[in-house]
Structures are given as structure tokens and as C-alpha cells.
Amino acid sequence: MAHLSLNQYLTKVQHAFRNGDGLAAATLFSFKHAHVANRRLQLEKPESDCQNYFDPPYDELVAAHLKCCWAVANSDFLSAYGCQALVVQYPLKY
């Protein structure tokens, strides 16, 4: 999955959400998965792309994960922590 385009990744996440496939969604948000090393998915500002695929509040969740991938790849661990905290706490907000 390291070769996925952004659109392919977002489509896979959208499919997992729509089908209630928690295992697939968990894989797509896992930092143990190969997609994290994909430069095409490491975006500093993914919000507009995510808004095109997802309704709120899911757009925020996906954007935070992609931003976290970017932050880790750029050794910005403080930002990565903030993004990952948002992803992990997301279910508690809603």
C-alpha cells in the first residue's frame, strides 16, 4: 500500500467507514502500516482534500492522521503528538 495515491487512500478510508469495517479502518490509521512511509500521503495541509471526500467530523479525523504522517516524516514530533492525540481522542468527542 506504500504506492497508493492520495485519492486511492481516501477512497479506501471512505469505503471502510461506509461499510462499518473497523478492521480496515484501523489498518488505514495504523502507524505500523506501510502507507505511513508513502510520501504522497504525507501532507502538511490535507484539510481541503479530506473535505472533498468526507463530511464533518470525519474529515478532521482523516486530515489529522495525514498531517501526523507528514510531521513524523519531517521529525516534527511535537506536531505529530498533537495530531495523533486528536485522532486517538476523536471517539470521545462524539
C-alpha positions in Angstrom: 0.0 0.0 0.0 3.0 2.3 0.0 2.4 3.2 -3.6 -1.2 4.5 -3.2 -2.2 7.9 -4.4 -4.0 10.2 -2.1 -7.3 9.6 -3.9 -6.9 5.9 -3.6 -6.1 6.1 0.1 -9.1 8.4 0.8 -11.4 6.1 -1.2 -10.2 3.1 0.9 -10.9 5.0 4.1 -14.3 6.1 2.8 -15.2 2.5 1.9 -14.2 1.3 5.3 -16.3 3.9 7.0 -19.4 3.3 4.8 -19.2 -0.5 5.3 -18.6 -0.3 9.0 -15.3 -2.2 8.5 -13.5 -1.3 11.7 -10.5 -3.6 11.0 -9.9 -2.0 7.6 -10.2 1.5 9.1 -7.8 0.6 12.0 -5.3 -0.6 9.4 -5.6 2.6 7.4 -5.0 4.7 10.6 -2.2 2.5 12.0 1.4 3.8 12.1 2.6 0.2 11.8 1.2 0.0 8.2 3.4 0.7 5.2 1.2 3.6 3.9 2.8 5.9 6.6 6.0 5.8 4.6 4.3 6.9 1.4 5.4 10.5 0.5 2.1 11.0 -1.3 0.2 10.6 1.9 2.4 12.9 4.0 0.6 16.2 3.7 1.2 19.3 5.8 -2.2 20.7 4.9 -4.6 17.9 4.0 -7.8 19.5 5.1 -9.2 20.6 1.7 -8.6 17.2 0.2 -10.3 15.5 3.1 -13.2 17.8 3.0 -13.8 16.7 -0.6 -14.2 13.1 0.5 -15.7 13.3 4.0 -18.4 15.1 5.9 -17.5 16.7 9.2 -16.3 15.4 11.6 -14.7 12.5 9.7 -12.7 15.0 7.5 -10.9 16.2 10.6 -10.0 12.7 11.7 -8.5 11.7 8.3 -6.7 15.1 7.9 -5.2 14.7 11.4 -3.8 11.3 10.5 -2.3 12.5 7.2 -0.8 15.6 9.0 0.6 13.3 11.6 2.3 11.2 8.9 3.8 14.4 7.5 5.0 15.6 10.9 6.7 12.2 11.7 8.4 12.2 8.3 9.7 15.7 9.0 10.8 14.9 12.6 8.3 17.4 13.9 7.3 15.2 16.8 5.5 17.9 18.8 3.1 18.4 16.0 2.8 14.7 15.4 1.9 14.2 19.1 -0.9 16.8 18.8 -2.3 15.3 15.6 -2.1 11.8 17.0 -3.8 12.9 20.2 -6.7 14.3 18.1 -7.0 11.0 16.2 -7.0 8.9 19.4 -9.4 11.2 21.3 -11.7 11.5 18.3 -14.3 8.9 19.5 -14.5 10.7 22.9 -15.6 14.0 21.2 -18.7 12.5 19.5 
